[in-house]
Amino acid sequence: MASDAPVSRRARRRGRGRFVLADLGRLLATWLVSTGILWVTAGLLPDLEASSLGSLAGVSAVSGVVGFVVRPLLVEVSVRLGWLTVLPLAFGGQGVVMHLAMLVVPGITATWTAAFVASWLCAAGGTIAAYLLTAGTDESLTTALARRGRPVRPPDPEVDGLLVVQLDGVPFPVLRWAVQAGGVPTIRRWVTSGAYHLREWTPQLPCTTPASQLGLLHGTVAGIPGFRWYDRELGRVLVANHPADARLIEERASNGRGLLCEDGVSISNLFSGDAENALLTMSRASVRLGSPQTRRALAWFMLTPTGFTRSLTRTVGEVAKERWQAHAQARYEVVPRVRRSWTFALLRAVTNVLLRDLNTALIAEEMQRGRKVIYVDYVDYDEVAHHAGLFRHESLAVLEGLDRVLAQLELLTEHAARRYRLVVVSDHGQSQGQPFADRYGLELSALCTELMGEGVHSYEETDEGWSRAHALVQDIGEEGVAGRLTAPARRRIDRERESDGRGGHAPGHAVVLGSGNLGLFYVPGETRQSLHTLTARWPRLLPGLCEHPGVGFVAGIDEHGVPWAYGDGGRVDLASGAVIGTDPLGRFGEHARRLLLRAVLDPKAPDLYVNSSLDEPTLDIAAFEELVGAHGGLGGWQDSAVLLAPQDLAGSVPERVEGADQLHQVLLGFLRQSGQRLESGASESGVPVTFG
């Protein structure tokens, strides 16, 4: 396989052949089944009469052709009137199409009611037949996406496009094992053919999506101490997946030269990367009343058998599968595990079915438009592994599904307006273990309360996964009929989510936040508290945390501004590396001191970082949230992430990449090698291009 093309000639021929077979199979099945149902319906309904079977076959064919022509009109109408009108339009429109066909074809007489009933019987039967034969497959969705529109010739077709696919939360060791085991055949083919290079990179501390995406898209990880944190300047908690907070975080970090600033598009991310076009992106949610492009893609998806039936059946199947798998974990007493609710089952169905296909549809549309750089986040693995575990069957099945998505994108590049290079990254890894509260019988906030002798305000609930569903709700909001109907609900969601992070704690009370297995302790106020000040106020706090078996280390600064990490048997000066007693970071890896030093010295850092313990035989951690798979701190595979790049691009990657801001520079290098961002070879984000 040539290094400049991820798709071999054999793969292209196979893909095109599948396209043709899927089209022919679906059309033939739909026509035959619809004709048969019309024949049965004519025998049952006295108001529907046909002179011959040929007339019924003609009605079936004409209604199919008319529906093919009318469907784009229904899409545009639904975009303007509101997405909630999609199903009513489809419901009534189907009867109109069938009645028109019966008026056109000779030998048929029918009332409007009979035509309406017949239309929906035919639609149901034809859809089921098409789904069973072709529409339930990934190839059929790829076919529909590739045929949806024609590529637009860009003014600079010689410039390669870059498609960066983020597989959220996939640890490098897990993906490497899946490649070795053959569980991800697309990635295995890329790697074993020599076309792609698979390697590891080290995320910064905290190992969270907000820090990593801000680094990857905007070139800085400064000012992001966790998934949520107390902001001293604002005097309240910031939560990165709340639209207003995500917008504020991006405004603070952006210099206008993010990864996507030149003809780029952000899809399903927390931050925009300065892209002019941002779809399902949290920092742009609520800025305007929805994206017509997202509504159009959703309407098209819902009005086609390939999209609607596929999503409906797979959504129901995903919920049923999740409930069965959760019950199986409990029945076989699999440990570690957490309780998996119906709420999570519905969330999993949204992220792993609807959002996955919708993201792919939006990518296909942007590639046909010839966008120079596209960055998309698929959260499927991260969401399932949080609740099931890293190597559990359901998590590995999701990884296989994401591999099929990469195969879809590979084939879709053949129908794009320009040549695209695919790069795959994960923003962080994950570690596994029984949650802190389940293991020790109290939450971190309760432990702090016990040691301090006074109450604290805590925030240890996980709501990371809901950000994607919320972004979808925001991005399909609109001014039309549906917009007016759903506006109160959207406003209520916004108020509830934003109130979670705004106040709620008594003045002077400490704030304790959980971010995976990383805890953040703040004393509200404008000034950061030193270890000496905290110990003088609460003498039992620091030693009590260090002695607890669920705590690996506690980090902060002393009265001279020197950063320290404390453990049960000793402490380490993070700046000099000098150890007194036993090094508390010894079991966390050689990179632990560098990552922790950078995090502790950040101006937004908490008064104390509290990292959970690490069990060396199993690499188990203890998350401060109700998660079995977690990330945020140090320990295990959460700081081991993926970079999969075409071989010719990968040659420029330095031996060690530590921090998402450094990986941002690597991605900028990929853009330059592809013919983009040629105005400067220097760092565009204030981050040195050299790597140590």
Secondary structure, 3 states (H helix, E strand, C coil): CCCCCCCCHHHHHHHHHHHHHHHHHHHHHHHHHHHHHHHHHHHHCCCEEECCHHHHHHHHHHHHHHHHHHHHHHHHHHHHHCHHHHHHHHHHHHHHHHHHHHHHCCCEEECHHHHHHHHHHHHHHHHHHHHHHHHCCHHHHHHHHHHCCCCCCCCCCCCCEEEEEEECCCCHHHHHHHHHHCCCHHHHHHHHCCCEEEEEEECCCCCCHHHHHHHHHHCCCCCCCCCEEEECCCCEEEECCCHHHHHHHHHHHCCCCCCCCCCEEEECCCCCCCCCEEECCHHHCCCCCCCHHHHHHHHHHHHCHHHHHHHHHHHHHHHHHHHHHHHHHHHCCCCCCCCCCHHHHHHHHHHHHHHHHHHHHHHHHHHHHCCCEEEEEECHHHHHHHHHCCCCHHHHHHHHHHHHHHHHHHHHHHHCCCCEEEEEECCCCCEECCCHHHHHCCCHHHHHHHHHCCCEEEECCCCCCHHHHHHHHHHCCCCCHHHHHHHHHHHHHHHHHHHHCCCCCCCCCEEEEEECCEEEEECCCCCCCCHHHHHHHCCCHHHHHHHCCCEEEEEEECCCCCEEEECCCEEEECCCCCEEECCCCHHHCCCHHHHHHHHHCCCCCCCEEEEECCECCCCECCCCCCCCEECCCCCCCCCCEEEEEEHHHHCCCCCCCECHHHHHHHHHHHHHHCCCCCCCCCCCCCCCCCCC
